[in-house]
């Protein structure tokens, strides 16, 4: 190897690892966001779910997920050291860095599910589903998209003009599809919907924590999108990284402002939770293609996501689909929007390809997740008892409360 190549290899590997660490930090963001948006009596369980699912995702992707997604096999004997990463050309970064970067994306997809099923699902039922999603469901759809494999030998999404730069559909919409399947089988929280169809607000217990979680996710998203450039050790790749960072930030800002304005128009007040979800919606919307829009376009794309997420959350409530944190709307509905916006600035994609790709991802993940959830429901049940739900799943599932000095299990 030449000295120049060795330097490039070292820099790109280091950049990959740092971006992976930023994405790993998003796990903390999801944990804080969800802990802030649930009631105090359900805080310990939501935190247990988030840190446990991360460990499960890392283990399952190591055991079989990576092999399914990139090698077409079912068991991974080890990460090879010859630059092979599932791509046609040898990469300029360590294969183990590629694995690490990929595995934190798997954990992100599973984190999306956690908030949507909060406050009424059995902990061990959730963790069992995490094994299935991270070990098989996600890697299979990943093999059809980033892995380049044909969909059951029928068609190749890339040949149809499908493009998803960092995962609006592959990660975010997939996680939301799995969450939707679980929520449908699980049902709504007690007291969320009245007998006449009215929607009763169940406020989160700690909005400062939810806001902190959003800031952490905003920060981690620079690794999520920026790392997907896959390199930084050349003028061209460094410029691409800078553009992605700039557009990612612009879209988040646009999404928050738009959601805040829509909430003011609809409710007459500045709704913090809608603003937080607006920022996340802007981030999801730009994730499918942050490298080709202008900064103004990125801001407008994020704003579209911010507007859409408010109406989506309200619509799902009318349909009695109970999602305590708005995850299905933020990651699913806006994830689809992100995919559909790609051809606006990326000539290498097509609207038909994006639609087929989105349909492939959603149908696969939703159907397989529904089956998995249903089997788990038959085996061990999905939902805690009414009494356990009323008292809080912290005591029922974890045997401890997050704030024992300030709360009662009967509250």
N, C-alpha and C positions, 0 to 999 in steps of 0.2 A: 504493500500500500504506500502511496505517496504521502508526504507530510501533509499536503493540503487535504487529501481525502480523510486522513486520520483526524485532522482538526474538525472538518465538517461532520464526520461521524460522531465525534465527541460532543460537539455543540448541539447537533440535532437530537442526539440521545438525551442530553441534559435537558433540553427544552421540552422534549416529550415527557420526561419524568416530572418536571415542574408543573406542566399543564395537567398531567394526571393527578398530581397532588392537589391542585386547585379543584379538579372535578371531585376528588375524594372529599374535599372540604364541603362540597355541596350536600353531602350526607348530613353534615351538621346543620346546614341551612334547612333542609327538609325536617329534621328533628325539631329544631327550634320553631319553625313556622307551624308545624302541626301541634306541637306542645302548647303554643300560644292560642291556637284556634279551637282546641277542645276544652271541655270543662275540667276543673281541677281534679275531680275524682277519677279522671281517665288519663292523667298525665304520665304516670309511671309506665303504664302499659304501652303508650304510644312511643315513649323513648326506648323501651325494651324492644319493640318491633323494629325501630329504625336502626339501632346498632346491631341487632341480630341479623336482620336481612342483609346488611352489608357484609357480614362475615359469611353468611350462606352464599351470597352471590359470588364472592371471591373464591370460595371453595368449589362450588358447582361449575363455575366457568373454567377453573383449573382442571377439574376432573374430566369434564366432557364438553362443556359449552364451546370452548375455543376450537376444539377439533371439529365439532359439528359445523361451526360457522365458517371456518376457513380451510379445513383439510378434508372435509367430506367424510370424516370418521366419527367414531363415538367415544373413543378414549384417547386421552392425551398422555403420551409417554414422557413428554418433556419438551420444553421450549428449545428448539435447536438454535445453534449459535452461528449460523451461516448467512444471516440476513434474510431468511425466508419468512415472509409475513403474510402469505396468502396472495401476494401481488406478483405480477409477471416479472418485474424487474427487482433485483436485490435492493433492499432499502438502505438508506444511509444512516440508519439508527439501529440500535440493538434490538433484536427480536423480543427479548424479555421486556423492553420498554414498551413495545407495541402491545404485548399482552397486558401489561399493567394499565396502559391507557384504555384498552378495550374493556377491561374488567370493571373499571369504575363507571363506565357507561351502562353496563348491565345492572349495577347496583342502583343507578339513577332511575332506570325504567321501573325497577321494583319499588323504589321509594315513592313513586307516584301513586301506587296502589294503596300504600299505607294510610294516607290521609282520607281517601275516599271511603274506606270501610271502617273508619275510626268509631269508637265509643260503643260498639255493640258486637264486634266479632271476637271469637275465641282466639287467643294468642297462638296456640299450637296449630290451629287450622290455617291461620295466616302464614306461619312459618313453613308448614308443609307445602302450601301453594308456592311459596318463594323458591323452594327446591325445584319444583316443576317449571316455573317460568324462567328462572335463571339458568337451569340446566338443559332445557330443551326448547320451550316455546320461543323465547327470544333468539337463541342461537339459530334456529331454523329460519326465521324470517330475516335474520341478519345475513345468513348465507345467500339468500336470494337478492339481497341489496348490496351491502358492502362486500360480501363474499363473492359476488358475481356468478353464483350458481343459478341454473334454470329452476323455475318454479315447477316442481314435480315433473321435470323433463318437458314441460309444455312451452314455456316462453322465458326469455331473459329480460328482466326489467330494464337493464341498461340499454339493450338494443331497442327498446320501445321509447327511449327518451326520458327515462325516470332519473331524477337527480335529487339527492338529499345530502347536502354538504356535511352537516354535523348531527342530523337526527331529529328534525321536527316530526317526521313520521316514524322512522326506524326506532327511535327511543321514546319520544314523548307520546305520540299517538298510540304506539304499541302499549305503553304503560297504562294509558287511559282506557284502551279497549279491554285490557285485563281487569281494570278497576270496575268498569261498567258491568261486565259480566258478574263480578262478585256482588256489586251493589244490588243488581236485579234479584239475585237469589237470596241475598241477605235481608232486604227490606229496609224500611226507614227506621230511624230512632223513634222510640216512644215519645209522643207529644209533638213531633215535628210537624205533622199535618193534622188539621182538625177534621171533624166529621163532615163539614160542609165544604171541604176543599181548601180551607184557609191555610196559609203557611205561617207557622209560628217560628220566630227567630230564636235560635239557641246560641247566645253569644259565647265567644271564646273567652277564656279566663285571663289571658295574659297578652294583651296587644303589644306591649313593648317587646316581648319575646318573639312574637310573630313578625314584627318589624325588623328585629335583628336577624331573624331567619331569612327574610327577603333580601336584606343587604348581603348576607353571606352567599346566598344563591346568585345574586347579581355579580358578586366578585368571582365566584367559582365558574360562572358562565364564560368568563374570558379564557379559562383553560379549556372549557367544553368546546367553544367555537374556535378559539385561537389554536389549540392543539391540533385541530382537524386539518390545518394547513399541512401538517406532517413534517415541516422543516422550517428552519429559520437561519441557516448558516450560509445564505447567499443573499445578494442584493434583492433579487426577485422575490424570494420567499420571505425575507424580512419585511419588504414592502407589503406583501400580501397579508402577513400577520398584523401589521399596523392597521391596514384597512379593516380587517375582520374585527379587531378590538374596537376601533372607532365606530363601526356600524352596529356592533353588539350593544355598546353603551347608548348610542343614539336611539335604537329601537326600544330599549327598556325605558328610557326617558319619555319617548313618545307614547308608549303604552300607558304609563302611569298618568301622564297629564290627561290623555283622552278619557281614561276610565274615571278619573276624578271629576272631570267636567260632565260626563254622562250621568254619574251618580248625583251630582248637584242638580242637574236638570230633572232627573226622575224623582229624587227623594227630597230635594230641597236642602240637603246637608252634604258635607264632605264626608264620604264614607271611607274610612281608612282601609277596611278589608278589601273593598273594591279597588282602591288605589294600589294596594299591595299586589293583588291579583292582576291588575293592569300592567304593572311593571314586569311580572313574570310572563304574562301573555305576550308582551312586546318581545321579550327574550325568546320565547318559543317561536314566534312568527318569523324572526330573522334567522333562526338556527338552520333552516333548510338551505339558505343561500346568503351568507353574510359577506361574501367576497366580491360580488359584482354590483350591488346597488351603490348609488351615491349616498352620502350621508343624509341628504334630505329625503331620498327615497326610503332609506332605512328607518328614518323617523316616522314617515307616513305609514310604512308597513307595520311598525310597532303600534302606531295609533289605531290602525285598523284592528289589530289584535286586542287593544285595550277597549275599544268600543264593543267588539264582538263578545268578549268574555263577560261583560256585564249582562248583556241580553241573554247569553247562553246560561249563565247561572240562574237568572230569573225564569227562563224557560224550563230548565230541568226541575226547578222547584214546582212549577205548575204541573209537570208530568209526574211529580212525587218521586223523583229520583234523588234520594238524600245523599248529598256529598258534602260533608262538614267543612271541607277546606276549598272546595271549588276545583279540585284536581282534574276532573273529567273535562270541565270547560276549558281550563287553562291549557292543559296538555293535549287533550283530544280534539276539541273543536278548533282551537287556534292552531294546533299542530297540522290539521288539514289545511287551514288557511295558509300556513307557511309553505306547504308543498305546492299549493295552487299559485302562489306568488312567484315561485322560482322562474317560470318562463318569461316573466315580465322583464327580467334583466339578464337572464342566462339563455343565450341562443342554443346552447347544447341540449336543452331540455324541451319537452313539449307538454301541452296541457293534457293530451290524451295519455301520454306516458305517466304523468303525475297522477292522473285519476286512476289508472289501472294499478299503479304502484300503491296508492293509498288504499284502494279497495282490497288488494292482495294482503297488505299488512293487517288491515282492520279485520277482515273476515277470518284470516288464519288465527290471529291472536284472540279475537273475541270467541270464536267457536271452540278452540282448544282450551281456552281459559274457562269457559262455561262448563265444559265437560269436566275439567279438573276440579273446579269449585263444586260441581254437583256430586262427584265421587266423594270428595272430602265431606260434603254435607251428609251423605248417606253413611259414611264410615264413622264420623265422630261429631257431626253437626258443625254448623258455622257460627251460630249465634249463642251468646250467653243467655241465661234465664232472665225473665223480666225482673226478678228481685236483684240479681247481680247487676243488671243494667241500671236499675234505679239507684243502687248503692255505689255504683262505680266499678269499672272493670279493674281498677288498680288493686283493690283488695281481693277480688275474685280470681284474677289471673296472676297477680304478682305478689300478693300478700303484704303489700306496703303502699303507703300513700306518698305522693310527691311533696305535699305540704302538711305533714301531720300536726304541726302546731297551730295551723290556721284553718283547717278544714275538718269536717266530719264526714264520715262515709255515708251518713244519712242525708247530707245536704243535696 
